[in-house]
Amino acid sequence: MTLYNTHTCNGQILEICTIQGSTPGPKILITAGIHGCEYVGIETAKRLSMELSNNAHRVCGCITIIPCVNREAFYARVPALNPNDGLNINRVFPGSTSGSASHILAAMITQLQDE
């Protein structure tokens, strides 16, 4: 069973799956769906979340997976931009929690990466 947590910041939402391994080890953050049309990556991240969640006893460390960063673009079928602000999230890292929608999502990912 895959367990997703929802993280929000200034109206932006990220669904995140965190798999805590049975033994200490490194941390990794995996993202997919920065662009709304990256369907294969989104599906792969979802399947990986399920597989790792069901086998957490085989994981060392912590794996955080965000299967679809740019949910608005995914639902609107917009290939590369965030429909909320017309920006490409890949171009605004590290982001800002006081900026536009794309800046906020980038900042949330940067924070998760740095934890």
Secondary structure, DSSP 8 states (H G I E B T S, - for coil): ---EEEEEETTEEEEEEEEE-SEEEEEEEEE--SSTT-HHHHHHHHHHHHHHHHTGGG-EEEEEEES-S-HHHHHHT-SSSBTTTTB-GGGSTT--TTS-HHHHHHHHHHHHHH-
